[in-house]
Amino acid sequence: MSDLPPPPDPSTYRYQHGRRQPVEVLVFRVDPDDVAAFLDVDHEVWTLGEAATPGMHEIPFLSKEVWLDDGRPGEITIVFVWPDRAAWDTVGRPEFQHQLTDAFDRRFDRPYELVRAVHDEPDRHLHRWSRFERH
């Protein structure tokens, strides 16, 4: 007899593991009143722009999440998971990044600051090992 409850039905969840998938973490700061507008333009320019990366036959990133911290109004954390470094590097081509940055700055004409690029910090080599999610 086990002290553990029975496991959930496998058809109700998905569990992936065992792959090193690079993670990009960006932290921005904007005026708290501008968060919704920033996120709308971010989605239109960055998310959809990177999803349509020239030369890619599919969306290059596996997922993108936006996290907000009610304890730090105006702070926006954006997390990408990439299938591999090659896909990330394709999107990261300087000319493509400049094009998207210019488009973003034209559409979002308010101040914002990139506070951290966690993945670029010394001794940071973030990667996703597993993901468990319910259906």
C-alpha beads as a LAMMPS data file, in Angstrom:
LAMMPS data file: protein, C-alpha beads

135 atoms
134 bonds

1 atom types
1 bond types

-500.0 500.0 xlo xhi
-500.0 500.0 ylo yhi
-500.0 500.0 zlo zhi

Masses

1 110.0

Atoms # bond

1 1 1 0.000 0.000 0.000
2 1 1 1.388 3.395 -0.998
3 1 1 1.159 6.641 0.918
4 1 1 1.035 8.501 -2.401
5 1 1 -2.169 9.418 -4.205
6 1 1 -2.723 7.719 -7.566
7 1 1 -0.982 9.525 -10.438
8 1 1 -3.090 11.716 -12.731
9 1 1 -4.428 10.337 -15.973
10 1 1 -1.639 10.812 -18.591
11 1 1 -4.181 12.098 -21.115
12 1 1 -4.645 15.188 -18.901
13 1 1 -1.061 16.414 -19.068
14 1 1 2.059 16.589 -21.175
15 1 1 5.556 16.061 -19.826
16 1 1 8.623 16.758 -21.925
17 1 1 12.150 16.396 -20.639
18 1 1 15.723 15.683 -21.506
19 1 1 16.404 18.449 -24.032
20 1 1 18.590 21.491 -23.510
21 1 1 16.502 24.332 -24.873
22 1 1 18.045 27.804 -24.560
23 1 1 16.069 30.359 -22.566
24 1 1 16.124 34.115 -23.215
25 1 1 14.991 36.378 -20.362
26 1 1 14.454 40.109 -20.871
27 1 1 13.334 42.520 -18.158
28 1 1 11.911 45.900 -19.147
29 1 1 10.736 48.865 -17.135
30 1 1 8.008 51.223 -18.336
31 1 1 5.646 53.633 -16.693
32 1 1 2.991 51.464 -15.019
33 1 1 0.306 53.281 -17.034
34 1 1 2.056 52.199 -20.261
35 1 1 2.313 48.447 -19.580
36 1 1 -0.741 47.443 -21.637
37 1 1 0.314 49.601 -24.595
38 1 1 3.893 48.283 -24.388
39 1 1 2.637 44.696 -24.401
40 1 1 0.257 45.308 -27.311
41 1 1 3.059 46.755 -29.437
42 1 1 5.486 44.087 -28.249
43 1 1 3.093 41.398 -29.441
44 1 1 2.407 43.080 -32.792
45 1 1 6.043 43.924 -33.570
46 1 1 8.274 41.492 -31.695
47 1 1 6.201 38.358 -31.193
48 1 1 4.581 38.332 -34.620
49 1 1 7.688 39.817 -36.277
50 1 1 9.981 37.134 -34.897
51 1 1 7.345 34.495 -35.652
52 1 1 7.613 35.551 -39.309
53 1 1 11.421 35.585 -39.396
54 1 1 12.612 35.648 -43.012
55 1 1 14.103 32.342 -44.049
56 1 1 12.385 30.286 -41.330
57 1 1 9.778 27.710 -42.339
58 1 1 8.115 27.776 -38.905
59 1 1 7.887 30.022 -35.850
60 1 1 11.486 29.993 -34.587
61 1 1 10.775 30.021 -30.835
62 1 1 8.934 27.305 -28.931
63 1 1 7.203 29.664 -26.534
64 1 1 7.087 33.221 -25.289
65 1 1 5.652 34.218 -21.927
66 1 1 5.166 37.642 -20.377
67 1 1 5.349 37.891 -16.610
68 1 1 4.211 40.917 -14.570
69 1 1 5.028 41.467 -10.896
70 1 1 2.324 43.338 -8.983
71 1 1 4.986 44.209 -6.405
72 1 1 6.980 46.052 -9.108
73 1 1 4.508 47.985 -11.241
74 1 1 5.917 48.734 -14.668
75 1 1 8.362 45.810 -14.651
76 1 1 7.855 43.354 -17.511
77 1 1 9.712 40.059 -17.784
78 1 1 9.650 38.306 -21.157
79 1 1 10.794 34.703 -21.414
80 1 1 11.477 32.889 -24.677
81 1 1 12.291 29.205 -25.007
82 1 1 14.161 28.325 -28.189
83 1 1 14.482 24.866 -29.737
84 1 1 18.225 25.431 -30.154
85 1 1 20.804 28.175 -30.363
86 1 1 20.723 28.167 -34.194
87 1 1 17.077 29.297 -34.263
88 1 1 17.786 32.007 -31.687
89 1 1 20.808 33.187 -33.662
90 1 1 18.760 33.377 -36.874
91 1 1 16.306 35.749 -35.210
92 1 1 19.194 37.586 -33.558
93 1 1 20.771 38.750 -36.817
94 1 1 21.641 42.420 -36.188
95 1 1 19.902 43.774 -39.298
96 1 1 16.661 41.976 -38.410
97 1 1 16.833 43.093 -34.766
98 1 1 17.413 46.718 -35.841
99 1 1 14.438 46.509 -38.186
100 1 1 12.156 45.277 -35.390
101 1 1 13.573 47.766 -32.867
102 1 1 12.901 50.644 -35.274
103 1 1 9.357 49.400 -35.894
104 1 1 8.745 49.048 -32.152
105 1 1 10.113 52.527 -31.390
106 1 1 7.908 54.074 -34.095
107 1 1 4.793 52.397 -32.658
108 1 1 5.615 52.807 -28.945
109 1 1 6.704 56.425 -28.527
110 1 1 6.955 56.389 -24.727
111 1 1 10.039 55.808 -22.577
112 1 1 11.065 52.249 -21.776
113 1 1 14.236 50.645 -20.538
114 1 1 15.751 47.206 -20.975
115 1 1 16.803 46.618 -17.368
116 1 1 18.295 43.141 -17.706
117 1 1 19.063 40.540 -20.304
118 1 1 19.497 37.710 -17.798
119 1 1 20.771 35.278 -20.426
120 1 1 23.669 37.672 -21.232
121 1 1 24.880 37.997 -17.646
122 1 1 28.240 36.386 -16.827
123 1 1 28.021 32.774 -15.766
124 1 1 24.401 32.475 -16.933
125 1 1 23.628 29.666 -19.332
126 1 1 19.906 29.170 -18.837
127 1 1 18.171 26.281 -20.510
128 1 1 14.930 24.430 -20.086
129 1 1 15.281 20.783 -19.139
130 1 1 11.635 19.834 -18.678
131 1 1 8.118 21.129 -19.018
132 1 1 5.002 19.748 -17.368
133 1 1 1.656 21.182 -18.364
134 1 1 -1.935 20.146 -18.097
135 1 1 -4.258 20.081 -21.095

Bonds

1 1 1 2
2 1 2 3
3 1 3 4
4 1 4 5
5 1 5 6
6 1 6 7
7 1 7 8
8 1 8 9
9 1 9 10
10 1 10 11
11 1 11 12
12 1 12 13
13 1 13 14
14 1 14 15
15 1 15 16
16 1 16 17
17 1 17 18
18 1 18 19
19 1 19 20
20 1 20 21
21 1 21 22
22 1 22 23
23 1 23 24
24 1 24 25
25 1 25 26
26 1 26 27
27 1 27 28
28 1 28 29
29 1 29 30
30 1 30 31
31 1 31 32
32 1 32 33
33 1 33 34
34 1 34 35
35 1 35 36
36 1 36 37
37 1 37 38
38 1 38 39
39 1 39 40
40 1 40 41
41 1 41 42
42 1 42 43
43 1 43 44
44 1 44 45
45 1 45 46
46 1 46 47
47 1 47 48
48 1 48 49
49 1 49 50
50 1 50 51
51 1 51 52
52 1 52 53
53 1 53 54
54 1 54 55
55 1 55 56
56 1 56 57
57 1 57 58
58 1 58 59
59 1 59 60
60 1 60 61
61 1 61 62
62 1 62 63
63 1 63 64
64 1 64 65
65 1 65 66
66 1 66 67
67 1 67 68
68 1 68 69
69 1 69 70
70 1 70 71
71 1 71 72
72 1 72 73
73 1 73 74
74 1 74 75
75 1 75 76
76 1 76 77
77 1 77 78
78 1 78 79
79 1 79 80
80 1 80 81
81 1 81 82
82 1 82 83
83 1 83 84
84 1 84 85
85 1 85 86
86 1 86 87
87 1 87 88
88 1 88 89
89 1 89 90
90 1 90 91
91 1 91 92
92 1 92 93
93 1 93 94
94 1 94 95
95 1 95 96
96 1 96 97
97 1 97 98
98 1 98 99
99 1 99 100
100 1 100 101
101 1 101 102
102 1 102 103
103 1 103 104
104 1 104 105
105 1 105 106
106 1 106 107
107 1 107 108
108 1 108 109
109 1 109 110
110 1 110 111
111 1 111 112
112 1 112 113
113 1 113 114
114 1 114 115
115 1 115 116
116 1 116 117
117 1 117 118
118 1 118 119
119 1 119 120
120 1 120 121
121 1 121 122
122 1 122 123
123 1 123 124
124 1 124 125
125 1 125 126
126 1 126 127
127 1 127 128
128 1 128 129
129 1 129 130
130 1 130 131
131 1 131 132
132 1 132 133
133 1 133 134
134 1 134 135
